[in-house]
Amino acid sequence: TPAEAKEIRERLRRLGPNRFVEQTLTLGAVGVRKLVTAFGVRPDLPYSTTWYYQVLGLSIQRELRKRQKLTEYNTIDDAVSLLQKSKNIMVITGAGISTSLGIPDFRSKNTGFYSQLTARGFESPEDVFDIYNFDSDPTHFYQLAKEILPVTDRCSPTHAFIRLLQDKQKLLTNYTQNIDNIEAYAGIDPERLIQCHGSWATASCRKCNTEVQGDAIFEDVRQQRVSFCQTCLDIIEKQPRKRKRTSNGKSKSRSNHSDSEDDGRYDVPQPGVMKPNITFFGEKLPGRFFDRLTEHDAAIVDLIIVIGTSMKVAPVSEIPNYVDEKVPQIYISREPADHINFDITLLGYCDDVVAELAKRAGWTIDHAKVTTSSLTATPGVKTGQWNIEPPTEVD
């Protein structure tokens, strides 16, 4: 049961790995297949007992590396106090901060972009963003990409909240998993912005690497047609066409052939396909992500705020466990992320939650759509968890 699994994990931390293994496995109190279930592993997989022992070892290591909740931070007032006193705030953001602009997130059930792709018959929606598939046939991406084409003329109240942290000289770095580049419109300093998965800000040719502004391909995306590199097209236009070779390496004669017949006898170079500089599956994350985190931010961050992301995609999902465990962490989203032990979890619409925090801190978010309604905060199922909602209307 969940209660038994929690007790097993707590016993591991209390006893340490050696005594834990001795009291469970060595003495035969608990079998290995049952023990691994406490760490989220199914006991009925078709693998050997040796495999289960290996997985248990890895699970124990991972559990011991996992950050534990700081017991002194539990309330919304605690969150406000942390905001006010912190000077180097790391903000980690996901698609939830842009959904109020009409941009779908990727993973929400029924409404996320991947759910839409599944409804259209894609067995594995991630394949649309696989770099090998893109290079093989970019038409799939271009047929669907208009659904996630970003807005370029507005930002959400949550973006404005992050800008407010910057204006108050509190923003250390905004690590965004979003590809919409709305942070740029909000005025986030590029030096304080890490676009972990790239963005639509620029696009590059897969053949000659020419880079252009992202909006140069927007019309092609809207029209669902593959965008080709203009640099390649210009070069091809200036080059004489080469006649195709026969099997013996000699050029074919033009005699006794009409122009229409002859047209197919030339090798016509193909231009490169333009790809938005989004990090596809199969591509490396920008090196700046790791450099900024390990060589700068981890040493000085004094508060982490995670907003609008399920924190299920590595390596961003590992940031909370990478920094010093004594750094307070606040989580803001519609659904909890129970696989990470945040200190304070504020459940609700991102725009509403940050508005409430700013109001309690005595700050003003510069955005026309910041809610001015009074919000209610009710305790959640765990210590430190709160539901932030508009007051219930009474008929």
N, C-alpha and C positions, 0 to 999 in steps of 0.2 A: 504494500500500500504506500501512498505518498508519505504518510507519517513514518512508516518503517524505513523508507529510503532516506528521509531526512535524518532520522536517528542514526542510521549507519554512517552517513556523511559526517555528522557531528562527532560520532565516536572516532572516526579516522583522524579528525583534527585534534581531538582530545588526547588520543593515545599516541599519535605518530604512526608512520607507515609500518614499522617493524612490529610493534606490539599489536597493532590492528590486525595484521596478517596472522600473527601468532594466535590471537584470541578468536579469530573467525575461521580461517582455513586450517591452520595447523592442528587445532583442537577439534576440528570437525563440527564446529557450532553452526556454520553456514556453508553451503556448497557454493562453488565458484559461479555456477550459472545463476543462482539467486543473487549472489553478491553483486554481480555486474549490473543487475537491474536498478540498483540504487544510483547508478551513474548513467542511466539512460540507454543501456544496451539490452536488446531483446535476448531472452534466454533460449529461444527456440530456433536460432539460426543453424543452418546445416554445416557447422564447423566443429573441429575437434576440441577436446577439453584443453589441449595445449594452447590452441588459439585463444580460448577464453581466458586462460591465465595471462597470456601476453596482453590482451586487451585490458584486463583488470589492472595490470601494472601501469599501462599508459593512462588509464582512467584515474588511478590514484595520484599520479604525477600531476595531471591536469587539475584535479580537484584541489590539490594543495597549492597550486599556483593561483587559483582563483581568488580574487579579492573578496574580503569580507566586509559587510556593511559596518559603517561607523555608527555606534549606538548613540552618539551625542547629537546627531542630526536626524530629526524626525518630522518636523512640522513645516507648514508654509512660511511661518515667521522665521524659522531657521533658514529656509531657502532665501528669503529676502535679506536676512542678515549677511549670509554668505555673498550675495550679490553686491551688497553695499561695501563690504570690507575687502573683497578680493581685488587684486590688481593685475593678475595674469590668468584670464579666463579662457580656457579652451572650449570652443563650441563645435560639436559634431552634429551635422545636420543630414537629413534624408528627405525623401520625396514628400513627406507629410507637411513640410513648410511651404510647399508650392501648390497643394491641391486646392486651396481656396481661390487660386487663379485659374482653375479649370484644367490644370495639367495633371493627368492621372499618375498615380504612383505605379510601381511595377508589381508589387506582390500582394496587395490587398485582395482578399477573397471576393470574387464576383465583380468588383469594380476596378481592380488593378489591370495594368496593361497586359501582363502575362495571362490573366484570366480571359481577357478579350481575345488574345491570340489562340488560346485553347478553344474558345467558342468558335473560332474560325477554322478549326481543324488541325492546328499545329500540335503534334504530339509532344514536342519539347520546345516551348516558346523561346527558351534561351538560345536555340539554334539560329534565330534571326540575328542575334548579336554575337555570333561566332565568327572570328576573323577568317577562318578557313572557308566557311560557307560564303562569306561576303566576297572574298576573292574569286571563288568559283562561280558564284551567281549573285551579283548585287541587286538583282531585281526584287527579290523577296524583301530586302530591307527598304528599298525605295517605294515599294507598294504600301508599306505600313508606317514609315517614319513620320508622315505628316501628323499622325496621332500624338506624337510626343514632341512636335516642333515647338520650341519655347516662345513665350511672349517676350517682346523686347521693349515694352513701353510702361511696365509697371512691376511692382514687387508686392509681397504680402506684408501684413503687419509684423510677422515673425522676422522677415528679412530686415525690416526697419528697426526691430528690437536689437538685432545683432549690430546694425549700424550704430545704434545708440550706445551699446557697449564700447564700440570703437571710439565714438566721439567723447566718451567719458574716460578714454585711455585705459580701458580695462580689458579689451580684447587682445588676447595673445595670438591666437590663430583660429580661423574657421576652417575646419576640415569638412568639406561638403562632398557627399556622395552623389549629389545631383549633377545632371549634365546640362541643365537649362541656362546656366550662366547668368541667372537673375541677380546673383550677388554683385556682379559688375554694375548692373543698373542701380542697385541699392547703394552703391558707393563704397563697398568693402575694398580696402586697400589691397592691391594685388600681392603685396609683400606679406599680408596677413591671411591670405586665402590659398588653401590647397584644394584643388579640384581633383579629388582622389580618383575619379573615373573619367577624367577629361571633361570636355564640354563641347557645345555647339559653337563656341566662340570663334573657332577656326576650323578649316577643313584642309586636307592634304591629298595630293595625287598619289595613288598607290604605285605609280610607275616612276615618276620623276621627282617626287617629294615636294613639288611646288606647294606652298602654303598660302591660303587666301583667307579673308574674313569669312566667317561662317555664313553670314547672310547672303554671300554670293551664290550659294547653292539652294537657298530657301525656296525659290520659285520652282526649281526642278523637283524638290521634295513635295511641294504642294501639288504639283501636277503628276506626281507619282512616276516620274521618269528618271532614269539613271543620269547622274550629272557627270559629264566628262571634263577633263582638264583642258582649259583653254590654252595653256602653254604648249601642251602636246599637240593640240589641234593646229596651232600656229606653225609649229615646226613641221608637221606633216604637210600642211598646205604648201610650204616652200620647197619641199623635197620632190624630186622627180620620182614617178612611180617606177618600181623595178619590175621587169618582166619575169614571170615565173619561169623556173628552170625545168627542163625535161629530166627524165631519170638519168640521162648521161651528162647532165650538168650544162647543156647548151640552151641558150635562149630559144624559145619557140619562134618560128617565122610568122610574120604578119600576113604573108601572101594567101590569097584565096579565103580570107576570113572577113566577115563583116565587122563593123564597129561593135555591134551588140555582142557578137561572139567573142570579140577580142577583149571586151571589158573584163571578163572573168579570168583573163590570163595574167593579170597584174597582181603582185603582192602589195596590198594596201596596209600600211602600218596602222595599228590601233592606238587610239589615245588612252591614257590612264583614266581610271575611275576615281572620282573625288569621294573621299570618305570624311565625314565629320570627325574631328579629333576626340571622339568618345573612345574610352578604353573598352574594346570588345573582349569577350572571353577568348583566351589564347594570347592576349597581349599583356605585356608587363605594365604595372602601375608606374606612374611618373616617379623617377628617382627622387624628386624633391620631396615626396611624401615621407619617405624613410629618413632622408637627411634632416628635414625639419623636425620630425618627431624625436629622433634619437640624439641628435647633436645640439638641439636648442630647447625645444618645448618641454621635454620630459623633466629637465632639471629645474625649471622655474614655474611650471604651472601650479596654481594654487586653488583652482576650481574647474571642474569639468561639467558642462551642461550638454546633454544629448537631447536633440529635438527632432521628432518626426521620422525616426528610423527604427526598424525592428532589430538592428544590430546583429544581423545574421550572416553578413557577408564579410569574410576575412579579406585583407588584414585590418580593416577599420574596426571590426568587431573585437579585435584584440587590444585596442588602445586602452580601455578601462583597466585591463589586467597588466598592462605594460608599465604604466606610470606608478609612482609611489602610492602604496595602499592607503596612506594617510591623507591623500588629497581628496576632499569631499567631491561627491558626484551626484548630480541631479538629472533625473530622466523625465522628459515631457513628451507624451504621445497619447494616442487614443487607446492603445492596448499596452499592457505591461510587457516588459522584456525580462521574464523570470529567470533566464539563464545567466543574467548578470546581476550581481548584488549591489544595486544602486542604493544610496543612502536615503534619498527622497525621490519618490515617484509621483508625478502629478499627471493624472489621466484626464484627458479632455482634448478639445481642438487646440492646436498649437497657438493659433492667433489669440484665442480667449485666455489661455494660461499665461502667456507672456504679458498680456495686457494687465492681468490681475497682479502679477509679480511687480510690474513697473508701477502700477497704481499704489501698491502697498509700500514700495520703496520711495514714493514721492517723485517718480520720474514721469516724463511725458514722451510717449512714442510719437514721432512725427509721421503720422499716416492718417489719411482721411477715414479709413475703415476700421480703426481701432475701436473695439467695443467699449461703450461707456456704461453698459448695464452692470448691475451688481451680480456677482457670481457667487454660488454657494460652494462650499468645500465640505465634503463628507468623508470620513475615514474609509479607507479601502480594506481589503482583506488581510493586508500585512502591515506591520509597523513601518511607518514612513510613507505609506501609500495613501494618496488622496484623490478623490474624484472632484474635478472642477467643472461645474455645470451652471447654466442659467437657472434662475429660480423657477420652480414649478408654478405654472399659471393655475390660478384657482378660478373656476367658473362662477 
